């Protein structure tokens, strides 16, 4: 009886069977992804191989359900990636980021050209070649873009739809190993002392971005009598903020504002970097030994979170908190970066402000800013579905380009990704805030990639072993190695020889250009700290977008 029930379960309960199979694929795949060898593992790609394994043994689900779940997972994945990289995307293209992003773009384009060359030399179907490009560069969104582009081609042979996943799976293992090997070869070839270079770089960076200090200063300059704080020479250029003042007359400590007038003998509490404070002291008077933080008075300070929709995206000057609430904002913390408060600085959701003033005034300013931890950790799904809907619409717009066999579309991979980048960069449109807590972003992203890879693996599993053992799988693997290794090695060499990049930047560049977190973890381990993460984060946004676009171009431009 039980045997009969199990035998007919897929036909009698198609929805239940679909969910059961996907749960099994996800469980097995995530377990495989957690297996480590010398710190390396498959991560979420384990779900793809679990799907291939079950697909090889004949486990299938209804094609209609498979397509729906695969595309929904794809949309969740790329949209949350866009939300993550959007705020820093355009800043990453500036200054030092221009060099790193140029090198990363070179890696992407060189990989695409090599993929085309390997495909021509090996006589591979372009669907396979595109899959090799995605797998050799360990980029799952690129695989998603390839699948989407293939589905949009008119008259595409159904047999070609599973080929990109096969190429991806064959090339993926060396894709991971090739990044690590390149880092080790660059270090050995240039005889780099990693720890000495990292220490030197850290010292140089500390000099470029000095930490903030506070200093008590007695006013001795007679020329500053009745001078407003904002009129002190060099105070704005140096980024110094005066938060408290103890009058020479002996009155209680009070809050200092830009319009507060100073007198000889007053003691000011100034905040800024060491060099700026030295110049400030030279102009104003001399350092005082009084600690104004310990001085009695009605002044207090508190750190306040920016969570109100009414202040998001507005500058401190526009908010005029000093005038409205008689408080002084001395510092702004954004992520791991602490900055002196500047009137032109526009607030972002989750910024942390250090506010000085009376207890009542600080509380009033905090109410204006929001200061709600619950709001910061709460996910508002209305913007999520608005953004996804806009992304689907954008991805569906046909664009007729010369030389293309059909209209080009951004598709379900490119549309939501581009919309998410733009919206999260804007931060707010009217009353809608395009912010998602990091924990929610990561959870939805993982769910999306699990659903997508599970479905792709199930579809490709029936042909994987035969292709690898009896078909051209070994040729594909060799081609994938070339696509992985050559661009990385050339970029690492050029970064060191022509652009004099430190090894930490090279490691971050190589990891970020492959959008590979395990490679970043390896880079951090050989450097001994997380400094490669800076270069990784710099090139990640542009690289991710480029790989998705280039993957689609490979299909649309070279598939007949």
C-alpha positions as CSV (number, residue, x, y, z in Angstrom):
1,X,0.0,0.0,0.0
2,X,2.8,2.4,1.0
3,X,4.7,1.4,-2.1
4,X,1.8,2.1,-4.3
5,X,1.3,5.5,-2.6
6,X,4.9,6.5,-3.1
7,X,4.9,5.2,-6.7
8,X,2.0,7.4,-7.7
9,X,2.9,10.3,-5.5
10,X,4.4,12.5,-8.3
11,X,1.2,12.1,-10.4
12,X,-1.3,12.4,-7.5
13,X,0.4,15.3,-5.8
14,X,2.4,17.3,-8.4
15,X,2.8,20.4,-6.3
16,X,3.8,18.4,-3.2
17,X,6.2,16.3,-5.3
18,X,7.8,19.5,-6.8
19,X,8.4,21.0,-3.3
20,X,9.6,17.7,-1.9
21,X,12.2,17.3,-4.7
22,X,13.4,20.9,-4.4
23,X,13.7,20.5,-0.6
24,X,15.8,17.4,-1.1
25,X,18.0,19.1,-3.7
26,X,18.5,22.1,-1.5
27,X,19.2,20.0,1.6
28,X,21.8,17.8,-0.1
29,X,23.3,20.7,-2.0
30,X,23.7,22.9,1.0
31,X,25.3,20.0,2.8
32,X,27.7,19.5,-0.1
33,X,28.4,23.2,-0.1
34,X,29.5,23.2,3.5
35,X,32.1,20.5,3.0
36,X,35.6,22.1,3.1
37,X,39.0,21.1,1.8
38,X,41.7,23.4,3.1
39,X,39.1,26.1,3.6
40,X,37.6,25.7,0.1
41,X,34.1,24.5,-0.7
42,X,31.4,24.7,-3.3
43,X,29.1,27.0,-1.3
44,X,25.7,27.6,-3.0
45,X,27.0,25.9,-6.2
46,X,26.6,22.6,-4.2
47,X,22.9,22.9,-5.0
48,X,23.6,22.7,-8.7
49,X,25.7,19.5,-8.3
50,X,23.0,18.0,-6.1
51,X,20.4,18.8,-8.8
52,X,22.6,17.2,-11.4
53,X,23.1,14.1,-9.2
54,X,19.3,13.6,-8.7
55,X,18.6,14.4,-12.3
56,X,21.1,11.8,-13.4
57,X,19.1,9.2,-11.5
58,X,15.9,10.2,-13.1
59,X,14.3,12.5,-10.5
60,X,12.3,15.1,-12.4
61,X,9.5,17.6,-11.8
62,X,6.9,19.1,-14.1
63,X,8.6,21.4,-16.7
64,X,6.1,24.1,-16.2
65,X,6.7,24.2,-12.4
66,X,10.5,23.9,-13.0
67,X,10.5,27.0,-15.3
68,X,8.4,29.1,-13.0
69,X,10.4,28.3,-9.9
70,X,13.7,28.8,-11.7
71,X,12.8,32.2,-13.0
72,X,11.4,33.3,-9.7
73,X,14.6,32.3,-8.0
74,X,16.6,34.1,-10.6
75,X,14.7,37.3,-10.1
76,X,15.1,37.2,-6.3
77,X,18.8,36.6,-6.6
78,X,19.7,39.3,-9.1
79,X,17.4,41.9,-7.5
80,X,18.9,41.5,-4.1
81,X,22.4,41.6,-5.6
82,X,21.4,44.9,-7.2
83,X,20.2,46.3,-3.9
84,X,23.5,45.3,-2.3
85,X,25.9,46.8,-4.9
86,X,23.8,49.8,-5.9
87,X,24.7,52.4,-3.2
88,X,28.4,52.0,-4.0
89,X,28.2,51.3,-7.7
90,X,28.9,54.8,-9.1
91,X,31.4,55.7,-6.4
92,X,33.4,52.6,-7.3
93,X,34.1,54.1,-10.7
94,X,36.0,57.0,-9.3
95,X,39.6,57.7,-8.5
96,X,41.5,54.5,-7.5
97,X,38.5,52.5,-8.4
98,X,38.9,53.5,-12.1
99,X,42.2,51.5,-12.3
100,X,40.8,48.5,-10.6
101,X,37.6,48.5,-12.5
102,X,39.4,48.9,-15.8
103,X,41.5,45.8,-15.0
104,X,38.4,43.9,-13.9
105,X,36.6,44.8,-17.1
106,X,39.6,43.6,-19.0
107,X,39.4,40.2,-17.2
108,X,35.7,39.9,-18.2
109,X,36.2,40.8,-21.8
110,X,39.4,38.7,-22.2
111,X,37.5,35.7,-20.8
112,X,34.7,36.3,-23.3
113,X,37.1,36.5,-26.2
114,X,38.9,33.3,-25.0
115,X,35.6,31.6,-24.7
116,X,34.7,32.4,-28.3
117,X,38.2,31.3,-29.4
118,X,38.0,28.0,-27.5
119,X,34.5,27.4,-28.9
120,X,35.7,27.9,-32.4
121,X,38.8,25.8,-32.0
122,X,36.9,23.0,-30.3
123,X,33.8,23.2,-32.5
124,X,31.5,23.7,-29.4
125,X,27.9,24.8,-29.6
126,X,27.7,28.5,-28.5
127,X,25.3,27.5,-25.7
128,X,28.1,25.3,-24.3
129,X,30.7,28.1,-24.9
130,X,28.6,30.6,-23.0
131,X,28.1,28.1,-20.2
132,X,31.9,27.5,-20.0
133,X,32.3,31.3,-19.8
134,X,30.0,31.4,-16.8
135,X,31.4,28.4,-15.0
136,X,35.1,29.2,-15.6
137,X,34.4,32.6,-14.0
138,X,32.2,31.1,-11.2
139,X,29.4,33.5,-12.0
140,X,26.0,32.1,-11.5
141,X,24.1,35.3,-12.6
142,X,25.8,35.0,-16.0
143,X,24.5,31.4,-16.3
144,X,21.1,32.7,-15.5
145,X,21.4,35.4,-18.2
146,X,22.5,32.8,-20.7
147,X,19.4,30.6,-19.9
148,X,17.2,33.6,-20.2
149,X,18.7,34.7,-23.5
150,X,18.3,31.2,-25.0
151,X,14.6,31.0,-24.0
152,X,14.1,34.3,-25.9
153,X,15.6,33.1,-29.1
154,X,13.0,32.2,-31.8
155,X,13.1,28.5,-32.9
156,X,15.7,27.4,-30.4
157,X,16.3,23.7,-30.3
158,X,15.1,22.4,-26.9
159,X,18.2,20.2,-26.6
160,X,20.3,23.4,-26.4
161,X,18.6,24.7,-23.3
162,X,20.4,22.3,-20.9
163,X,23.9,22.8,-22.6
164,X,24.9,26.0,-20.7
165,X,24.4,24.3,-17.3
166,X,26.5,21.3,-18.5
167,X,29.3,23.7,-19.5
168,X,29.0,25.6,-16.3
169,X,29.2,22.5,-14.1
170,X,32.3,21.2,-16.0
171,X,34.2,24.4,-15.8
172,X,33.2,25.5,-12.3
173,X,35.7,23.5,-10.1
174,X,38.8,24.8,-11.8
175,X,37.2,28.2,-11.9
176,X,37.5,28.3,-8.1
177,X,41.0,26.7,-8.0
178,X,42.3,28.9,-10.8
179,X,41.8,32.1,-8.8
180,X,43.7,30.8,-5.9
181,X,46.5,29.5,-8.0
182,X,46.8,32.9,-9.7
183,X,47.2,34.6,-6.4
184,X,49.9,32.2,-5.3
185,X,51.8,32.5,-8.6
186,X,51.7,36.3,-8.5
187,X,53.1,36.3,-4.9
188,X,55.8,33.8,-5.8
189,X,56.8,35.5,-9.2
190,X,57.2,39.0,-7.7
191,X,58.6,37.6,-4.4
192,X,56.1,39.6,-2.3
193,X,56.5,39.8,1.5
194,X,52.7,39.8,2.1
195,X,52.8,40.8,5.8
196,X,55.4,43.6,5.3
197,X,53.5,45.0,2.4
198,X,50.2,44.8,4.2
199,X,51.6,46.7,7.2
200,X,53.1,49.4,5.0
201,X,49.8,49.8,3.1
202,X,47.8,50.0,6.4
203,X,50.1,52.7,7.7
204,X,49.8,54.7,4.4
205,X,46.0,54.3,4.5
206,X,45.8,55.6,8.0
207,X,47.7,58.7,6.8
208,X,45.2,59.1,4.0
209,X,42.1,58.7,6.1
210,X,43.1,59.9,9.6
211,X,41.0,58.9,12.6
212,X,39.0,61.5,14.4
213,X,40.1,62.9,17.8
214,X,38.8,65.4,20.3
215,X,40.7,68.2,21.9
216,X,40.0,70.9,24.5
217,X,41.2,74.3,23.3
218,X,41.5,77.6,25.2
219,X,40.7,80.7,23.2
220,X,43.8,83.1,23.4
221,X,43.6,84.9,20.1
222,X,42.4,88.4,20.8
223,X,41.3,88.8,17.2
224,X,38.6,86.2,17.7
225,X,36.7,88.2,20.3
226,X,33.0,88.1,19.5
227,X,33.8,85.8,16.6
228,X,31.2,83.2,15.7
229,X,32.5,79.6,15.6
230,X,31.8,79.3,11.9
231,X,33.9,82.4,11.2
232,X,37.1,80.9,12.8
233,X,39.7,80.8,10.0
234,X,40.1,77.4,8.4
235,X,37.5,75.6,10.5
236,X,35.3,74.6,7.5
237,X,38.3,73.6,5.3
238,X,39.7,71.4,8.1
239,X,36.5,69.7,8.9
240,X,36.7,70.6,12.5
241,X,33.5,70.6,14.6
242,X,33.1,72.4,17.9
243,X,30.6,70.6,20.0
244,X,30.8,72.2,23.5
245,X,31.9,75.4,25.1
246,X,32.8,76.3,28.7
247,X,32.6,80.1,29.0
248,X,35.5,81.9,30.7
249,X,32.9,83.6,32.9
250,X,32.4,80.3,34.7
251,X,28.9,79.6,33.5
252,X,27.9,76.0,33.0
253,X,29.1,74.0,30.1
254,X,26.8,74.5,27.1
255,X,26.2,73.3,23.6
256,X,28.2,75.0,20.8
257,X,26.7,75.9,17.5
258,X,28.1,77.5,14.3
259,X,26.6,80.8,15.3
260,X,27.9,80.7,18.9
261,X,30.3,83.6,19.7
262,X,33.5,83.0,21.5
263,X,35.6,85.1,23.9
264,X,39.1,84.9,25.3
265,X,39.4,82.3,28.0
266,X,36.5,80.2,26.7
267,X,37.3,76.5,26.4
268,X,36.1,74.7,23.3
269,X,35.8,71.0,22.7
270,X,36.8,70.4,19.1
271,X,36.5,67.2,17.0
272,X,38.6,66.5,13.9
273,X,41.7,64.7,12.6
274,X,45.1,65.4,14.2
275,X,46.4,67.7,11.4
276,X,43.2,69.8,11.3
277,X,43.2,70.1,15.1
278,X,46.8,71.2,15.2
279,X,45.9,74.0,12.7
280,X,42.8,74.9,14.7
281,X,44.8,75.2,18.0
282,X,47.4,77.4,16.2
283,X,44.6,79.8,15.2
284,X,42.5,79.8,18.3
285,X,45.0,79.5,21.2
286,X,46.4,76.6,23.1
287,X,45.5,73.1,24.3
288,X,43.6,72.9,27.6
289,X,44.0,70.1,30.1
290,X,40.3,70.4,31.0
291,X,38.2,67.4,30.0
292,X,34.9,68.9,28.9
293,X,33.3,65.5,28.8
294,X,33.8,65.3,32.6
295,X,32.8,68.8,33.3
296,X,29.4,69.3,35.0
297,X,26.6,70.8,33.0
298,X,23.4,70.2,31.2
299,X,25.1,68.9,28.0
300,X,25.0,65.3,27.0
301,X,25.7,63.3,23.8
302,X,24.1,60.3,22.2
303,X,24.4,58.3,19.0
304,X,21.2,58.4,16.9
305,X,20.1,56.2,14.0
306,X,18.7,57.7,10.8
307,X,15.5,55.7,10.1
308,X,12.9,58.3,9.3
309,X,11.7,58.5,5.7
310,X,11.3,62.2,6.0
311,X,15.1,62.9,6.4
312,X,16.5,60.1,4.2
313,X,18.4,61.7,1.3
314,X,18.4,65.2,2.7
315,X,21.5,67.1,3.8
316,X,22.3,68.2,7.3
317,X,22.0,71.8,6.1
318,X,18.5,71.2,4.8
319,X,17.5,69.5,8.1
320,X,18.9,72.5,10.1
321,X,18.9,70.4,13.3
322,X,21.2,72.9,15.0
323,X,18.7,75.7,14.6
324,X,15.6,73.7,15.2
325,X,16.7,71.7,18.2
326,X,19.8,73.6,19.5
327,X,22.1,70.6,19.1
328,X,25.4,70.0,17.4
329,X,26.2,67.0,15.2
330,X,29.9,66.1,15.4
331,X,30.3,62.8,13.7
332,X,28.6,60.5,11.2
333,X,29.3,56.8,11.1
334,X,28.4,55.0,7.9
335,X,29.2,51.3,7.9
336,X,32.8,51.0,9.1
337,X,33.6,54.6,8.2
338,X,33.6,57.5,10.7
339,X,33.4,61.0,9.2
340,X,33.2,64.5,10.6
341,X,29.7,65.9,10.1
342,X,29.5,68.2,7.1
343,X,26.5,70.4,6.4
344,X,26.4,69.2,2.7
345,X,26.4,65.5,3.7
346,X,23.3,63.7,2.6
347,X,21.9,61.2,5.1
348,X,21.4,57.5,4.2
349,X,19.2,55.0,5.9
350,X,21.1,53.5,8.8
351,X,23.6,56.3,9.3
352,X,24.7,56.9,12.9
353,X,25.0,60.5,14.1
354,X,26.8,61.6,17.3
355,X,24.6,64.5,18.6
356,X,25.6,66.9,21.4
357,X,23.1,69.1,23.4
358,X,20.8,69.1,26.3
359,X,19.0,65.8,27.1
360,X,15.7,67.2,25.9
361,X,17.1,68.7,22.7
362,X,19.0,65.5,21.8
363,X,15.8,63.5,22.3
364,X,13.9,65.9,20.1
365,X,16.5,65.6,17.3
366,X,16.5,61.9,17.7
367,X,12.7,61.9,17.2
368,X,13.2,63.9,14.0
369,X,15.8,61.4,12.7
370,X,13.8,58.3,13.6
371,X,16.3,56.4,15.8
372,X,14.3,53.2,15.5
373,X,16.3,50.0,15.7
374,X,13.1,48.1,14.8
375,X,12.6,50.2,11.7
376,X,16.2,49.5,10.7
377,X,15.8,45.7,10.9
378,X,12.3,45.5,9.5
379,X,11.8,44.6,5.8
380,X,9.2,46.6,3.9
381,X,8.1,44.3,1.1
382,X,6.1,47.0,-0.9
383,X,9.3,48.5,-2.4
384,X,10.6,45.0,-3.1
385,X,7.7,44.0,-5.3
386,X,7.5,47.4,-6.9
387,X,11.2,47.1,-7.8
388,X,10.8,43.6,-9.1
389,X,7.8,44.6,-11.2
390,X,9.7,47.5,-12.7
391,X,12.6,45.2,-13.4
392,X,10.5,42.6,-15.2
393,X,8.9,45.4,-17.4
394,X,12.3,46.9,-18.2
395,X,13.8,43.4,-18.9
396,X,10.9,42.7,-21.4
397,X,11.5,45.8,-23.6
398,X,12.8,44.6,-27.0
399,X,15.8,46.5,-28.4
400,X,16.7,45.9,-32.0
401,X,20.4,46.1,-32.5
402,X,22.3,45.7,-35.8
403,X,23.7,42.3,-36.4
404,X,21.6,40.6,-33.8
405,X,19.4,37.7,-35.0
406,X,16.5,38.9,-32.8
407,X,15.6,41.8,-30.5
408,X,17.8,42.1,-27.5
409,X,16.2,42.2,-24.0
410,X,17.7,42.7,-20.6
411,X,15.5,39.8,-19.6
412,X,14.7,38.5,-16.1
413,X,18.4,38.6,-15.1
414,X,19.3,42.1,-16.4
415,X,16.1,44.0,-15.9
416,X,15.6,43.5,-12.1
417,X,19.4,43.9,-11.6
418,X,19.6,47.2,-13.3
419,X,16.5,48.6,-11.7
420,X,17.7,47.5,-8.2
421,X,21.1,49.2,-8.8
422,X,19.4,52.5,-9.8
423,X,16.8,52.5,-7.1
424,X,19.2,51.6,-4.3
425,X,21.6,54.3,-5.6
426,X,18.7,56.9,-5.4
427,X,17.8,55.5,-2.0
428,X,14.4,57.1,-1.9
429,X,11.7,58.0,-4.4
430,X,8.9,60.0,-2.8
431,X,7.7,58.1,0.3
432,X,9.3,54.8,-0.9
433,X,12.7,53.9,0.6
434,X,14.7,51.3,-1.3
435,X,16.4,49.9,1.7
436,X,16.5,46.2,2.7
437,X,18.2,45.1,6.0
438,X,21.4,43.1,5.2
439,X,20.1,40.0,6.9
440,X,16.9,40.0,4.8
441,X,18.9,40.7,1.6
442,X,21.2,37.8,2.3
443,X,18.3,35.4,3.1
444,X,16.3,36.3,-0.1
445,X,19.4,36.1,-2.2
446,X,20.3,32.6,-0.8
447,X,16.7,31.4,-1.3
448,X,16.8,32.7,-4.9
449,X,20.0,31.1,-5.9
450,X,19.0,27.8,-4.3
451,X,15.8,27.6,-6.2
452,X,17.5,28.6,-9.5
453,X,20.5,26.3,-9.2
454,X,18.3,23.4,-8.0
455,X,16.0,23.7,-11.1
456,X,19.0,24.1,-13.5
457,X,20.7,21.1,-12.0
458,X,17.6,18.9,-12.3
459,X,17.3,19.8,-16.0
460,X,20.9,19.2,-16.8
461,X,21.4,16.1,-14.7
462,X,20.2,13.6,-17.3
463,X,23.1,14.3,-19.7
464,X,25.9,15.4,-17.4
465,X,27.7,12.1,-16.7
466,X,27.4,11.0,-20.3
467,X,28.8,14.3,-21.6
468,X,31.7,14.2,-19.2
469,X,32.7,10.5,-19.5
470,X,31.7,9.6,-23.1
471,X,31.3,13.0,-24.7
472,X,33.4,16.2,-25.1
473,X,33.4,16.9,-21.4
474,X,37.2,16.7,-21.0
475,X,37.7,19.1,-23.9
476,X,35.2,21.5,-22.3
477,X,37.1,21.3,-19.0
478,X,40.4,22.1,-20.7
479,X,38.8,25.1,-22.4
480,X,37.4,26.3,-19.1
481,X,40.8,26.2,-17.6
482,X,42.1,28.5,-20.3
483,X,39.2,30.9,-19.9
484,X,39.8,31.0,-16.1
485,X,43.5,31.2,-15.9
486,X,44.8,33.3,-18.7
487,X,42.9,36.6,-18.0
488,X,43.6,36.4,-14.3
489,X,47.3,35.8,-14.7
490,X,47.6,38.7,-17.3
491,X,45.6,41.1,-15.0
492,X,47.6,40.2,-12.0
493,X,50.9,40.8,-13.8
494,X,49.7,44.1,-15.4
495,X,48.3,45.3,-12.0
496,X,51.7,44.8,-10.4
497,X,54.0,46.0,-13.3
498,X,52.1,48.9,-14.8
499,X,49.9,50.1,-12.0
500,X,52.1,49.3,-9.0
501,X,49.1,47.8,-7.1
502,X,49.8,46.2,-3.7
503,X,49.3,42.5,-3.4
504,X,46.2,43.1,-1.2
505,X,44.5,45.0,-4.0
506,X,45.5,42.4,-6.6
507,X,43.9,39.7,-4.5
508,X,40.8,41.7,-4.1
509,X,40.8,42.5,-7.8
510,X,41.1,38.9,-8.8
511,X,38.4,37.7,-6.4
512,X,36.0,40.5,-7.2
513,X,36.5,40.2,-11.0
514,X,35.2,36.6,-10.6
515,X,32.6,37.6,-8.0
516,X,33.8,34.7,-5.9
517,X,33.4,35.0,-2.0
518,X,35.5,31.8,-1.3
519,X,38.4,33.3,-3.2
520,X,38.1,36.5,-1.2
521,X,38.1,34.4,2.0
522,X,41.3,32.7,0.8
523,X,42.8,36.1,-0.1
524,X,42.1,37.4,3.4
525,X,43.7,34.3,4.9
526,X,47.0,34.6,3.0
527,X,47.2,38.4,3.6
528,X,46.3,38.0,7.3
529,X,43.5,40.6,7.4
530,X,40.5,41.7,5.4
531,X,42.1,44.5,3.4
532,X,41.5,42.7,0.0
533,X,37.8,43.2,0.7
534,X,38.1,46.9,-0.2
535,X,39.3,46.1,-3.8
536,X,36.8,43.3,-4.0
537,X,33.9,45.6,-3.1
538,X,35.3,48.2,-5.6
539,X,35.2,46.0,-8.7
540,X,32.3,43.7,-7.7
541,X,29.3,45.9,-8.9
542,X,30.7,46.7,-12.4
543,X,32.0,43.1,-12.8
544,X,28.7,41.6,-11.9
545,X,26.8,43.8,-14.4
546,X,29.4,43.2,-17.1
547,X,29.3,39.4,-16.8
548,X,25.6,39.3,-17.1
549,X,25.6,41.6,-20.2
550,X,28.5,39.9,-21.9
551,X,27.0,36.4,-21.3
552,X,23.8,37.5,-23.1
553,X,25.8,39.0,-26.0
554,X,27.6,35.7,-26.4
555,X,24.3,34.0,-27.0
556,X,22.5,36.7,-29.0
557,X,25.5,37.6,-31.2
558,X,26.9,34.2,-32.0
559,X,24.0,31.8,-32.0
560,X,22.5,31.2,-35.4
